[in-house]
Amino acid sequence: MTTERDAAAGATGIEVRPVAGHIGAEITGVDLAGDLDAPVVEEIRAALRRWKVLFFRGQRLDHAGHVAFARRFGEPVVLGRRGGASPAGFPEVETTADRLELGGRFGMEHDEWLARRRHTLLRGWHCDHGARVDPPAATILRAETVPPYGGDTTWSNLAAAYAGLSAPVREFVDGLWAEHRLGVGYQPRPDDDAYLRHLLDHQVASVHPLVRVHPETGERILSVNGYYLEQIRDVSRPESAALLDLLLEQATRPEYTVRFRWEPGSVAFWDNRATIHLAPSDNAHLGFPRTMHRVMLTGEIPVGVDGRPSEPVTGTAPGRW
């Protein structure tokens, strides 16, 4: 009997070892800072299509190496604005510690700002920049400094979640569309709220199919998340809320997820079209530093089961960051 692990060990010398039943594989035998040849790049690309998120340990990437590795798989996003922690001279690299500055810009401690944005159990689940009409195709995140415990990240496979729905529900959701909007669900402060004004002045919103077709695999993806998704079109708000609760609970069922324990030098590479992920919330009180660097790859406009593309609503245009 041939296992997934046996089948994945090819002539390139790298090994793809699945780590959960539906999502996630650890890749060994490759130096991401090296000169990767075409067969190695294609093997990594094939593993990403199959397992949705890939993990590499013990890597020695710097910012330039991070960007160079990303370029082998697509065009890195160049962000128009980053925080003070992100490295100068590498506009493709965003350091996650930038987010610690955000609350302070609007008169809030970071903990308060985070609590107002993620005030339910499912709110933290998201894809990257899901309110855009062209969300990133993939994200490559590398760890520089991590806490000795805590700080894990979790991903869920949205193709498996869709396939796990019953046939009548799949047929029903195939035809639904939903509005994704930046800042959905934020709970305003009772007095003057500078962050709320910022959200209103810089709105980003798009209408996406609730089920998108993956441009490479042809899989149907249950395109839901807890952070950007506001309202299913053409149904009432109570119906929309009930449907979204059902679908988000489906999307985040434990059997469709994988959890990764970071180490310095770890790299995670995920398909942002086919997954949602949950950033850690168990390490802030520990006081340990956690420094991560992110590069995203530009994505295409999602297409629904009926072949129609997503539509921009406000503040978003393909390719403009």
Buried (B, 14 or more C-beta within 10 A) or exposed (E): EEEEEEEBBEEBEBBBBBBBEBBBBBBBEBBBBEEBEEEBBEBBBBBBBBBBBBBBBEBEBBBEBBBBBBEEBBBBBEBEEBBEBBBEEBBBBBBBBBBBEBBEEBBBEBEBBBEBBBEEEBBBBBBBBBBBBBBBBBBBBBBBEBBEEBBBBBBBBBBBBBBBBEEEBBEBBBEBBBBBBBBBBBEEBEEEBEBBEBBEEEBBBBBBBBBBBBEEBEBBBBBBBBBBBBBBEEBEEEEBEEBBEBBBEBBBEEEBBBBBEBEEBBBBBBBBBBBBBBBBEEBBEEEBEBBBBBBBBBBBBBBBBEEEBBBBBEBBEBEEB
